[in-house]
Amino acid sequence: MPDRHEFYRIEICGRTFTGTVHADGPYLKLLESRTFGYGAPLRSHLVLSKRAGRRYYAVYRNAEPLISLPLFLDEDLELLAGEFGIPIDDRSRHYSFARSPASQALKEWSLQHPEIARACSGITTIIPRWYQLGRRRLASL
């Protein structure tokens, strides 16, 4: 049965990542049997970073890692960053959620699930006014 809260799904480096919406806004989640909870909230301090050693993580700046990205190479990290518009720590290239495939999927999802989207839309995220943008698109159709 499909998850009505999922707005985006992509496989990168043999791992499945989803964008989901919960009561406090959109999240990035790595689907694995060992992964519990919602994942990492898509908020302004979320970055992709290489911590001690060679492994990449999705982290909040100056905080503990939220999602481990084992076996990721630089090109895998770039792909994940581009798909969800998440910045990579210490890189000059800027990623924007507004120009990402996940952003378009979130807008489409909000049109298909207006009740869920409205209930989850009051939280400040790196996706300002995501619910209103979807509603505006519906009005222009």
C-alpha positions as CSV (number, residue, x, y, z in Angstrom):
1,M,0.0,0.0,0.0
2,P,1.5,3.4,-1.0
3,D,2.5,5.9,1.7
4,R,0.2,8.9,1.3
5,H,2.8,11.1,3.0
6,E,5.6,10.2,0.4
7,F,6.1,12.9,-2.3
8,Y,9.4,11.7,-3.8
9,R,11.5,8.6,-4.2
10,I,14.9,8.0,-5.8
11,E,17.5,5.3,-5.7
12,I,21.1,6.4,-5.4
13,C,24.2,4.2,-4.8
14,G,21.9,1.2,-4.3
15,R,19.9,3.0,-1.5
16,T,16.3,4.3,-1.7
17,F,15.7,7.8,-0.5
18,T,12.2,9.3,0.0
19,G,10.8,12.7,0.6
20,T,7.9,12.5,3.0
21,V,5.7,15.0,4.7
22,H,4.9,14.7,8.4
23,A,3.1,16.9,11.0
24,D,6.2,19.2,11.2
25,G,6.9,19.4,7.5
26,P,9.0,17.7,4.8
27,Y,11.7,15.1,5.6
28,L,14.5,13.2,3.8
29,K,14.5,9.5,4.7
30,L,16.8,6.7,3.8
31,L,14.7,3.5,3.5
32,E,16.5,0.6,5.2
33,S,15.4,-2.0,7.7
34,R,17.7,-0.4,10.2
35,T,16.3,3.1,9.7
36,F,13.7,4.2,12.3
37,G,11.7,7.5,12.6
38,Y,11.1,10.1,10.0
39,G,14.7,10.8,8.9
40,A,16.1,14.3,8.6
41,P,13.8,17.3,8.5
42,L,14.4,19.4,5.3
43,R,15.3,22.6,7.2
44,S,17.8,25.4,6.7
45,H,20.6,23.8,8.6
46,L,20.6,20.4,6.9
47,V,23.8,19.8,4.9
48,L,25.6,16.8,3.4
49,S,29.0,16.5,5.0
50,K,32.0,14.2,5.4
51,R,32.7,13.8,9.1
52,A,35.7,12.1,10.7
53,G,36.9,9.4,8.3
54,R,35.7,8.8,4.8
55,R,31.9,8.5,5.3
56,Y,29.4,11.1,4.2
57,Y,26.3,12.0,6.3
58,A,23.2,14.2,6.3
59,V,23.7,16.4,9.3
60,Y,22.6,19.6,10.9
61,R,25.5,22.0,11.1
62,N,27.6,21.4,14.2
63,A,25.4,18.5,15.3
64,E,25.3,14.7,15.2
65,P,24.8,12.9,11.9
66,L,21.2,12.1,11.1
67,I,21.6,9.8,8.1
68,S,24.7,7.8,7.3
69,L,25.6,7.5,3.6
70,P,28.0,4.6,3.5
71,L,29.8,3.7,0.2
72,F,28.8,7.1,-1.3
73,L,31.3,8.6,-3.7
74,D,31.5,12.4,-4.5
75,E,29.2,11.9,-7.6
76,D,26.6,10.1,-5.5
77,L,26.6,12.9,-3.0
78,E,26.2,15.5,-5.8
79,L,23.3,13.5,-7.1
80,L,21.5,13.4,-3.7
81,A,22.2,17.1,-3.2
82,G,20.7,18.0,-6.6
83,E,17.7,15.8,-6.2
84,F,16.7,17.3,-2.9
85,G,18.4,20.7,-3.1
86,I,20.6,20.1,0.0
87,P,23.9,22.0,0.2
88,I,27.1,20.1,0.5
89,D,29.4,21.4,3.3
90,D,32.6,23.1,2.1
91,R,31.5,23.2,-1.6
92,S,31.0,26.3,-3.6
93,R,28.2,24.9,-5.8
94,H,24.8,26.1,-4.4
95,Y,21.9,23.7,-4.4
96,S,18.3,25.0,-4.1
97,F,15.3,23.0,-3.1
98,A,13.2,25.3,-5.3
99,R,15.0,24.1,-8.4
100,S,15.1,20.4,-7.5
101,P,13.1,17.5,-8.8
102,A,11.9,16.9,-5.2
103,S,10.4,20.4,-5.1
104,Q,8.3,19.8,-8.2
105,A,7.2,16.5,-6.7
106,L,6.2,18.2,-3.4
107,K,4.0,20.7,-5.3
108,E,2.3,17.9,-7.2
109,W,1.8,15.9,-4.0
110,S,0.2,18.9,-2.3
111,L,-2.3,19.1,-5.1
112,Q,-3.1,15.4,-4.8
113,H,-3.3,15.4,-1.0
114,P,-4.6,18.8,0.0
115,E,-5.9,17.8,3.5
116,I,-2.5,16.3,4.5
117,A,-0.6,19.2,3.0
118,R,-2.7,21.8,4.7
119,A,-2.3,20.1,8.1
120,C,1.5,20.0,7.7
121,S,2.0,23.5,6.2
122,G,2.4,25.7,9.3
123,I,6.1,24.8,10.0
124,T,9.1,26.8,8.8
125,T,11.3,24.7,6.6
126,I,13.9,25.3,3.8
127,I,10.9,25.1,1.6
128,P,9.2,28.4,2.3
129,R,5.5,28.5,1.4
130,W,5.6,25.0,-0.2
131,Y,1.9,24.5,0.4
132,Q,0.9,27.9,-1.0
133,L,3.0,27.4,-4.1
134,G,1.1,24.2,-4.9
135,R,-2.2,26.0,-4.3
136,R,-1.2,28.8,-6.6
137,R,-0.3,26.4,-9.3
138,L,-3.8,24.8,-9.0
139,A,-5.4,28.2,-9.3
140,S,-3.6,28.9,-12.6
141,L,-4.8,25.6,-14.2
